[in-house]
Amino acid sequence: MNKSDLVEAIAKSAGISKSAAARTLDAILESIKKSLKKGNPVSLVGFGTFSVGKRAARAGRNPRTGATIKIKAAKVPKFRAGNKLKVAVSGTDDPGPSITRR
């Protein structure tokens, strides 16, 4: 499913126009981006959590030349699916083992 398919599905499900659905989807995505840019996670109960992870600087190799290169540290977006989403995708009542991090 691409963005236009998603907009069409939202419009049909909510009974609104495609343009209104597109504006709504754009507003949601922009709000998620702004929150992540500030370093704040976005949690949608039952669906999942968007967060920002940190990737450390590391050494890599240029595949063409084989030369060693430095890869800078970076912030990367992450998504962790919620239990309701896991159950819906798996088709079972058990989402599988849950990992508790402390």
N, CA, C and O atoms as CSV, one atom per row, in Angstrom:
chain,resi,resn,atom,element,x,y,z
A,1,MET,N,N,0.859,-1.169,0.000
A,1,MET,CA,C,0.000,0.000,0.000
A,1,MET,C,C,0.902,1.228,0.000
A,1,MET,O,O,1.825,1.329,0.808
A,2,ASN,N,N,0.633,2.148,-0.900
A,2,ASN,CA,C,1.387,3.395,-0.921
A,2,ASN,C,C,0.533,4.516,-0.326
A,2,ASN,O,O,-0.583,4.274,0.135
A,3,LYS,N,N,1.060,5.738,-0.338
A,3,LYS,CA,C,0.374,6.843,0.316
A,3,LYS,C,C,-0.994,7.123,-0.303
A,3,LYS,O,O,-1.956,7.374,0.422
A,4,SER,N,N,-1.096,7.084,-1.628
A,4,SER,CA,C,-2.389,7.379,-2.258
A,4,SER,C,C,-3.422,6.295,-1.933
A,4,SER,O,O,-4.605,6.592,-1.770
A,5,ASP,N,N,-2.973,5.043,-1.841
A,5,ASP,CA,C,-3.883,3.964,-1.433
A,5,ASP,C,C,-4.357,4.172,0.002
A,5,ASP,O,O,-5.524,3.946,0.320
A,6,LEU,N,N,-3.438,4.604,0.864
A,6,LEU,CA,C,-3.779,4.854,2.264
A,6,LEU,C,C,-4.760,6.018,2.380
A,6,LEU,O,O,-5.713,5.949,3.156
A,7,VAL,N,N,-4.537,7.073,1.625
A,7,VAL,CA,C,-5.449,8.227,1.632
A,7,VAL,C,C,-6.843,7.781,1.196
A,7,VAL,O,O,-7.839,8.173,1.804
A,8,GLU,N,N,-6.915,6.970,0.153
A,8,GLU,CA,C,-8.208,6.477,-0.329
A,8,GLU,C,C,-8.906,5.624,0.729
A,8,GLU,O,O,-10.116,5.740,0.922
A,9,ALA,N,N,-8.150,4.771,1.412
A,9,ALA,CA,C,-8.729,3.919,2.463
A,9,ALA,C,C,-9.222,4.756,3.640
A,9,ALA,O,O,-10.278,4.470,4.203
A,10,ILE,N,N,-8.470,5.781,4.013
A,10,ILE,CA,C,-8.876,6.663,5.110
A,10,ILE,C,C,-10.152,7.408,4.730
A,10,ILE,O,O,-11.086,7.500,5.527
A,11,ALA,N,N,-10.186,7.937,3.514
A,11,ALA,CA,C,-11.361,8.685,3.056
A,11,ALA,C,C,-12.606,7.808,3.066
A,11,ALA,O,O,-13.671,8.239,3.508
A,12,LYS,N,N,-12.473,6.590,2.583
A,12,LYS,CA,C,-13.617,5.667,2.533
A,12,LYS,C,C,-14.067,5.283,3.940
A,12,LYS,O,O,-15.262,5.284,4.236
A,13,SER,N,N,-13.105,4.953,4.808
A,13,SER,CA,C,-13.419,4.519,6.166
A,13,SER,C,C,-14.049,5.630,6.998
A,13,SER,O,O,-14.985,5.379,7.757
A,14,ALA,N,N,-13.541,6.863,6.862
A,14,ALA,CA,C,-14.028,7.979,7.664
A,14,ALA,C,C,-15.188,8.723,7.014
A,14,ALA,O,O,-15.816,9.573,7.644
A,15,GLY,N,N,-15.472,8.403,5.749
A,15,GLY,CA,C,-16.561,9.087,5.057
A,15,GLY,C,C,-16.251,10.543,4.763
A,15,GLY,O,O,-17.129,11.401,4.840
A,16,ILE,N,N,-14.986,10.821,4.423
A,16,ILE,CA,C,-14.577,12.179,4.101
A,16,ILE,C,C,-13.967,12.202,2.702
A,16,ILE,O,O,-13.745,11.155,2.095
A,17,SER,N,N,-13.701,13.402,2.199
A,17,SER,CA,C,-13.123,13.508,0.863
A,17,SER,C,C,-11.660,13.068,0.884
A,17,SER,O,O,-11.018,13.043,1.934
A,18,LYS,N,N,-11.147,12.722,-0.303
A,18,LYS,CA,C,-9.748,12.317,-0.406
A,18,LYS,C,C,-8.821,13.468,-0.040
A,18,LYS,O,O,-7.778,13.247,0.576
A,19,SER,N,N,-9.183,14.688,-0.408
A,19,SER,CA,C,-8.322,15.829,-0.083
A,19,SER,C,C,-8.263,16.057,1.425
A,19,SER,O,O,-7.203,16.382,1.961
A,20,ALA,N,N,-9.391,15.888,2.111
A,20,ALA,CA,C,-9.406,16.025,3.571
A,20,ALA,C,C,-8.585,14.907,4.215
A,20,ALA,O,O,-7.861,15.142,5.181
A,21,ALA,N,N,-8.700,13.702,3.682
A,21,ALA,CA,C,-7.928,12.571,4.209
A,21,ALA,C,C,-6.435,12.788,3.988
A,21,ALA,O,O,-5.623,12.465,4.855
A,22,ALA,N,N,-6.075,13.336,2.831
A,22,ALA,CA,C,-4.659,13.603,2.528
A,22,ALA,C,C,-4.105,14.666,3.470
A,22,ALA,O,O,-2.987,14.525,3.967
A,23,ARG,N,N,-4.871,15.728,3.724
A,23,ARG,CA,C,-4.427,16.768,4.650
A,23,ARG,C,C,-4.263,16.213,6.063
A,23,ARG,O,O,-3.314,16.555,6.768
A,24,THR,N,N,-5.195,15.357,6.465
A,24,THR,CA,C,-5.131,14.751,7.791
A,24,THR,C,C,-3.899,13.864,7.929
A,24,THR,O,O,-3.173,13.949,8.920
A,25,LEU,N,N,-3.668,13.017,6.936
A,25,LEU,CA,C,-2.505,12.133,6.973
A,25,LEU,C,C,-1.212,12.943,6.989
A,25,LEU,O,O,-0.294,12.623,7.743
A,26,ASP,N,N,-1.130,13.986,6.168
A,26,ASP,CA,C,0.058,14.844,6.148
A,26,ASP,C,C,0.274,15.511,7.503
A,26,ASP,O,O,1.410,15.620,7.964
A,27,ALA,N,N,-0.806,15.957,8.143
A,27,ALA,CA,C,-0.701,16.603,9.450
A,27,ALA,C,C,-0.210,15.612,10.511
A,27,ALA,O,O,0.607,15.965,11.362
A,28,ILE,N,N,-0.704,14.386,10.459
A,28,ILE,CA,C,-0.275,13.356,11.410
A,28,ILE,C,C,1.206,13.062,11.235
A,28,ILE,O,O,1.956,13.034,12.211
A,29,LEU,N,N,1.628,12.842,9.996
A,29,LEU,CA,C,3.028,12.519,9.734
A,29,LEU,C,C,3.944,13.678,10.123
A,29,LEU,O,O,5.026,13.458,10.669
A,30,GLU,N,N,3.519,14.895,9.847
A,30,GLU,CA,C,4.324,16.067,10.214
A,30,GLU,C,C,4.442,16.194,11.732
A,30,GLU,O,O,5.512,16.528,12.241
A,31,SER,N,N,3.364,15.933,12.452
A,31,SER,CA,C,3.395,15.995,13.914
A,31,SER,C,C,4.334,14.951,14.496
A,31,SER,O,O,5.063,15.226,15.449
A,32,ILE,N,N,4.317,13.746,13.921
A,32,ILE,CA,C,5.230,12.684,14.370
A,32,ILE,C,C,6.673,13.113,14.116
A,32,ILE,O,O,7.523,12.963,14.993
A,33,LYS,N,N,6.960,13.646,12.925
A,33,LYS,CA,C,8.313,14.094,12.592
A,33,LYS,C,C,8.803,15.169,13.550
A,33,LYS,O,O,9.934,15.106,14.032
A,34,LYS,N,N,7.946,16.167,13.832
A,34,LYS,CA,C,8.337,17.255,14.728
A,34,LYS,C,C,8.643,16.740,16.126
A,34,LYS,O,O,9.616,17.163,16.751
A,35,SER,N,N,7.816,15.833,16.613
A,35,SER,CA,C,8.025,15.280,17.944
A,35,SER,C,C,9.331,14.487,18.007
A,35,SER,O,O,10.090,14.615,18.968
A,36,LEU,N,N,9.594,13.669,16.987
A,36,LEU,CA,C,10.829,12.887,16.961
A,36,LEU,C,C,12.046,13.792,16.837
A,36,LEU,O,O,13.086,13.514,17.435
A,37,LYS,N,N,11.929,14.872,16.067
A,37,LYS,CA,C,13.041,15.798,15.902
A,37,LYS,C,C,13.421,16.439,17.235
A,37,LYS,O,O,14.593,16.724,17.481
A,38,LYS,N,N,12.419,16.665,18.097
A,38,LYS,CA,C,12.663,17.206,19.432
A,38,LYS,C,C,13.201,16.133,20.388
A,38,LYS,O,O,13.639,16.449,21.494
A,39,GLY,N,N,13.165,14.863,19.957
A,39,GLY,CA,C,13.642,13.772,20.812
A,39,GLY,C,C,12.549,13.126,21.642
A,39,GLY,O,O,12.833,12.302,22.511
A,40,ASN,N,N,11.305,13.491,21.382
A,40,ASN,CA,C,10.179,12.938,22.138
A,40,ASN,C,C,9.579,11.736,21.411
A,40,ASN,O,O,9.354,11.806,20.202
A,41,PRO,N,N,9.314,10.636,22.117
A,41,PRO,CA,C,8.664,9.496,21.473
A,41,PRO,C,C,7.180,9.778,21.227
A,41,PRO,O,O,6.581,10.623,21.893
A,42,VAL,N,N,6.603,9.068,20.273
A,42,VAL,CA,C,5.172,9.170,19.978
A,42,VAL,C,C,4.586,7.780,20.195
A,42,VAL,O,O,4.930,6.836,19.485
A,43,SER,N,N,3.701,7.660,21.178
A,43,SER,CA,C,3.126,6.372,21.525
A,43,SER,C,C,1.650,6.335,21.149
A,43,SER,O,O,0.868,7.167,21.608
A,44,LEU,N,N,1.273,5.377,20.320
A,44,LEU,CA,C,-0.119,5.161,19.930
A,44,LEU,C,C,-0.521,3.813,20.526
A,44,LEU,O,O,-0.183,2.759,19.988
A,45,VAL,N,N,-1.242,3.862,21.638
A,45,VAL,CA,C,-1.577,2.657,22.394
A,45,VAL,C,C,-2.258,1.635,21.491
A,45,VAL,O,O,-3.227,1.947,20.799
A,46,GLY,N,N,-1.739,0.416,21.507
A,46,GLY,CA,C,-2.276,-0.665,20.693
A,46,GLY,C,C,-1.649,-0.746,19.315
A,46,GLY,O,O,-1.669,-1.809,18.693
A,47,PHE,N,N,-1.097,0.347,18.826
A,47,PHE,CA,C,-0.472,0.353,17.500
A,47,PHE,C,C,1.036,0.234,17.612
A,47,PHE,O,O,1.636,-0.671,17.032
A,48,GLY,N,N,1.652,1.148,18.358
A,48,GLY,CA,C,3.094,1.077,18.526
A,48,GLY,C,C,3.673,2.398,18.970
A,48,GLY,O,O,2.951,3.361,19.229
A,49,THR,N,N,5.006,2.426,19.052
A,49,THR,CA,C,5.716,3.600,19.512
A,49,THR,C,C,6.811,3.974,18.531
A,49,THR,O,O,7.625,3.138,18.141
A,50,PHE,N,N,6.821,5.240,18.136
A,50,PHE,CA,C,7.895,5.795,17.329
A,50,PHE,C,C,8.870,6.444,18.294
A,50,PHE,O,O,8.451,7.145,19.215
A,51,SER,N,N,10.164,6.224,18.100
A,51,SER,CA,C,11.163,6.836,18.970
A,51,SER,C,C,12.418,7.138,18.167
A,51,SER,O,O,12.523,6.799,16.988
A,52,VAL,N,N,13.366,7.786,18.836
A,52,VAL,CA,C,14.637,8.120,18.206
A,52,VAL,C,C,15.730,7.315,18.888
A,52,VAL,O,O,15.858,7.327,20.112
A,53,GLY,N,N,16.516,6.615,18.080
A,53,GLY,CA,C,17.645,5.862,18.599
A,53,GLY,C,C,18.939,6.529,18.193
A,53,GLY,O,O,18.962,7.364,17.288
A,54,LYS,N,N,19.999,6.164,18.855
A,54,LYS,CA,C,21.306,6.727,18.530
A,54,LYS,C,C,22.186,5.633,17.950
A,54,LYS,O,O,22.285,4.538,18.505
A,55,ARG,N,N,22.816,5.936,16.841
A,55,ARG,CA,C,23.750,5.011,16.211
A,55,ARG,C,C,25.149,5.598,16.416
A,55,ARG,O,O,25.411,6.734,16.019
A,56,ALA,N,N,26.033,4.835,17.025
A,56,ALA,CA,C,27.380,5.306,17.331
A,56,ALA,C,C,28.209,5.455,16.054
A,56,ALA,O,O,27.930,4.833,15.029
A,57,ALA,N,N,29.230,6.293,16.152
A,57,ALA,CA,C,30.177,6.431,15.040
A,57,ALA,C,C,30.919,5.104,14.893
A,57,ALA,O,O,31.164,4.399,15.872
A,58,ARG,N,N,31.265,4.786,13.666
A,58,ARG,CA,C,31.937,3.503,13.442
A,58,ARG,C,C,32.771,3.568,12.174
A,58,ARG,O,O,32.666,4.509,11.387
A,59,ALA,N,N,33.586,2.568,11.997
A,59,ALA,CA,C,34.396,2.478,10.787
A,59,ALA,C,C,33.664,1.587,9.795
A,59,ALA,O,O,33.044,0.596,10.180
A,60,GLY,N,N,33.738,1.939,8.526
A,60,GLY,CA,C,33.116,1.142,7.475
A,60,GLY,C,C,34.074,1.000,6.312
A,60,GLY,O,O,35.198,1.500,6.355
A,61,ARG,N,N,33.627,0.318,5.279
A,61,ARG,CA,C,34.454,0.136,4.088
A,61,ARG,C,C,33.696,0.582,2.865
A,61,ARG,O,O,32.499,0.328,2.730
A,62,ASN,N,N,34.401,1.251,1.976
A,62,ASN,CA,C,33.847,1.609,0.685
A,62,ASN,C,C,33.822,0.324,-0.138
A,62,ASN,O,O,34.881,-0.247,-0.397
A,63,PRO,N,N,32.643,-0.151,-0.559
A,63,PRO,CA,C,32.575,-1.428,-1.271
A,63,PRO,C,C,33.277,-1.406,-2.630
A,63,PRO,O,O,33.695,-2.450,-3.131
A,64,ARG,N,N,33.403,-0.237,-3.215
A,64,ARG,CA,C,34.036,-0.136,-4.522
A,64,ARG,C,C,35.564,-0.212,-4.430
A,64,ARG,O,O,36.217,-0.907,-5.207
A,65,THR,N,N,36.119,0.532,-3.445
A,65,THR,CA,C,37.580,0.608,-3.357
A,65,THR,C,C,38.163,-0.226,-2.226
A,65,THR,O,O,39.349,-0.555,-2.242
A,66,GLY,N,N,37.330,-0.571,-1.242
A,66,GLY,CA,C,37.818,-1.322,-0.088
A,66,GLY,C,C,38.475,-0.430,0.950
A,66,GLY,O,O,38.953,-0.924,1.971
A,67,ALA,N,N,38.507,0.881,0.707
A,67,ALA,CA,C,39.126,1.817,1.643
A,67,ALA,C,C,38.278,1.958,2.900
A,67,ALA,O,O,37.049,1.913,2.840
A,68,THR,N,N,38.944,2.131,4.037
A,68,THR,CA,C,38.247,2.338,5.300
A,68,THR,C,C,37.747,3.779,5.356
A,68,THR,O,O,38.470,4.714,5.014
A,69,ILE,N,N,36.498,3.941,5.794
A,69,ILE,CA,C,35.912,5.273,5.931
A,69,ILE,C,C,35.309,5.410,7.317
A,69,ILE,O,O,34.980,4.415,7.963
A,70,LYS,N,N,35.167,6.652,7.770
A,70,LYS,CA,C,34.532,6.921,9.056
A,70,LYS,C,C,33.067,7.236,8.810
A,70,LYS,O,O,32.734,8.069,7.967
A,71,ILE,N,N,32.198,6.567,9.547
A,71,ILE,CA,C,30.758,6.828,9.458
A,71,ILE,C,C,30.377,7.587,10.726
A,71,ILE,O,O,30.622,7.113,11.835
A,72,LYS,N,N,29.780,8.762,10.561
A,72,LYS,CA,C,29.434,9.622,11.691
A,72,LYS,C,C,28.333,9.003,12.546
A,72,LYS,O,O,27.551,8.176,12.077
A,73,ALA,N,N,28.290,9.416,13.796
A,73,ALA,CA,C,27.192,9.046,14.681
A,73,ALA,C,C,25.914,9.678,14.123
A,73,ALA,O,O,25.963,10.735,13.494
A,74,ALA,N,N,24.785,9.035,14.353
A,74,ALA,CA,C,23.533,9.545,13.806
A,74,ALA,C,C,22.355,9.205,14.712
A,74,ALA,O,O,22.386,8.236,15.470
A,75,LYS,N,N,21.328,10.024,14.612
A,75,LYS,CA,C,20.050,9.724,15.248
A,75,LYS,C,C,19.190,9.049,14.190
A,75,LYS,O,O,19.122,9.518,13.054
A,76,VAL,N,N,18.528,7.945,14.557
A,76,VAL,CA,C,17.718,7.207,13.596
A,76,VAL,C,C,16.319,6.961,14.160
A,76,VAL,O,O,16.171,6.707,15.355
A,77,PRO,N,N,15.296,7.035,13.310
A,77,PRO,CA,C,13.940,6.746,13.782
A,77,PRO,C,C,13.761,5.243,13.991
A,77,PRO,O,O,14.302,4.424,13.249
A,78,LYS,N,N,12.987,4.907,15.020
A,78,LYS,CA,C,12.687,3.502,15.312
A,78,LYS,C,C,11.186,3.356,15.513
A,78,LYS,O,O,10.500,4.310,15.883
A,79,PHE,N,N,10.687,2.155,15.265
A,79,PHE,CA,C,9.280,1.858,15.507
A,79,PHE,C,C,9.187,0.525,16.209
A,79,PHE,O,O,9.794,-0.457,15.783
A,80,ARG,N,N,8.426,0.490,17.288
A,80,ARG,CA,C,8.206,-0.760,18.017
A,80,ARG,C,C,6.703,-1.025,18.020
A,80,ARG,O,O,5.927,-0.236,18.558
A,81,ALA,N,N,6.304,-2.127,17.424
A,81,ALA,CA,C,4.880,-2.456,17.283
A,81,ALA,C,C,4.256,-2.783,18.634
A,81,ALA,O,O,4.892,-3.391,19.495
A,82,GLY,N,N,2.987,-2.367,18.809
A,82,GLY,CA,C,2.228,-2.676,20.014
A,82,GLY,C,C,1.600,-4.059,19.913
A,82,GLY,O,O,1.556,-4.651,18.835
A,83,ASN,N,N,1.122,-4.565,21.028
A,83,ASN,CA,C,0.557,-5.920,21.066
A,83,ASN,C,C,-0.654,-6.099,20.155
A,83,ASN,O,O,-0.774,-7.134,19.499
A,84,LYS,N,N,-1.553,-5.116,20.099
A,84,LYS,CA,C,-2.740,-5.247,19.243
A,84,LYS,C,C,-2.347,-5.345,17.774
A,84,LYS,O,O,-2.958,-6.101,17.019
A,85,LEU,N,N,-1.344,-4.597,17.368
A,85,LEU,CA,C,-0.860,-4.671,15.987
A,85,LEU,C,C,-0.207,-6.023,15.719
A,85,LEU,O,O,-0.409,-6.615,14.658
A,86,LYS,N,N,0.571,-6.508,16.675
A,86,LYS,CA,C,1.223,-7.816,16.528
A,86,LYS,C,C,0.182,-8.928,16.376
A,86,LYS,O,O,0.324,-9.819,15.539
A,87,VAL,N,N,-0.866,-8.855,17.204
A,87,VAL,CA,C,-1.933,-9.866,17.135
A,87,VAL,C,C,-2.656,-9.787,15.799
A,87,VAL,O,O,-2.941,-10.819,15.191
A,88,ALA,N,N,-2.956,-8.579,15.333
A,88,ALA,CA,C,-3.669,-8.415,14.064
A,88,ALA,C,C,-2.852,-8.962,12.900
A,88,ALA,O,O,-3.406,-9.586,11.994
A,89,VAL,N,N,-1.547,-8.736,12.915
A,89,VAL,CA,C,-0.689,-9.188,11.825
A,89,VAL,C,C,-0.468,-10.689,11.876
A,89,VAL,O,O,-0.454,-11.351,10.839
A,90,SER,N,N,-0.295,-11.236,13.090
A,90,SER,CA,C,0.004,-12.665,13.218
A,90,SER,C,C,-1.225,-13.540,13.010
A,90,SER,O,O,-1.100,-14.703,12.626
A,91,GLY,N,N,-2.413,-12.991,13.260
A,91,GLY,CA,C,-3.629,-13.766,13.091
A,91,GLY,C,C,-3.908,-14.700,14.257
A,91,GLY,O,O,-4.793,-15.551,14.168
A,92,THR,N,N,-3.162,-14.553,15.353
A,92,THR,CA,C,-3.379,-15.374,16.542
A,92,THR,C,C,-3.691,-14.467,17.718
A,92,THR,O,O,-3.605,-13.244,17.612
A,93,ASP,N,N,-4.052,-15.075,18.836
A,93,ASP,CA,C,-4.330,-14.297,20.038
A,93,ASP,C,C,-3.075,-14.022,20.849
A,93,ASP,O,O,-3.113,-13.235,21.794
A,94,ASP,N,N,-1.954,-14.664,20.492
A,94,ASP,CA,C,-0.726,-14.510,21.252
A,94,ASP,C,C,0.299,-13.758,20.396
A,94,ASP,O,O,0.727,-14.273,19.363
A,95,PRO,N,N,0.700,-12.546,20.808
A,95,PRO,CA,C,1.660,-11.785,20.023
A,95,PRO,C,C,3.080,-12.316,20.112
A,95,PRO,O,O,3.971,-11.806,19.433
A,96,GLY,N,N,3.305,-13.321,20.927
A,96,GLY,CA,C,4.661,-13.870,21.073
A,96,GLY,C,C,5.308,-13.352,22.332
A,96,GLY,O,O,4.683,-12.625,23.104
A,97,PRO,N,N,6.566,-13.724,22.547
A,97,PRO,CA,C,7.234,-13.312,23.782
A,97,PRO,C,C,7.411,-11.804,23.853
A,97,PRO,O,O,7.675,-11.138,22.853
A,98,SER,N,N,7.261,-11.301,25.038
A,98,SER,CA,C,7.432,-9.871,25.271
A,98,SER,C,C,8.743,-9.656,25.986
A,98,SER,O,O,9.068,-10.380,26.927
A,99,ILE,N,N,9.495,-8.674,25.552
A,99,ILE,CA,C,10.782,-8.382,26.161
A,99,ILE,C,C,10.610,-7.165,27.055
A,99,ILE,O,O,10.174,-6.106,26.605
A,100,THR,N,N,10.956,-7.326,28.312
A,100,THR,CA,C,10.897,-6.220,29.255
A,100,THR,C,C,12.296,-5.699,29.450
A,100,THR,O,O,13.192,-6.431,29.870
A,101,ARG,N,N,12.481,-4.420,29.140
A,101,ARG,CA,C,13.798,-3.795,29.308
A,101,ARG,C,C,13.793,-2.933,30.543
A,101,ARG,O,O,12.820,-2.235,30.831
A,102,ARG,N,N,14.869,-2.986,31.255
A,102,ARG,CA,C,14.971,-2.193,32.490
A,102,ARG,C,C,16.101,-1.235,32.402
A,102,ARG,O,O,16.347,-0.481,33.343
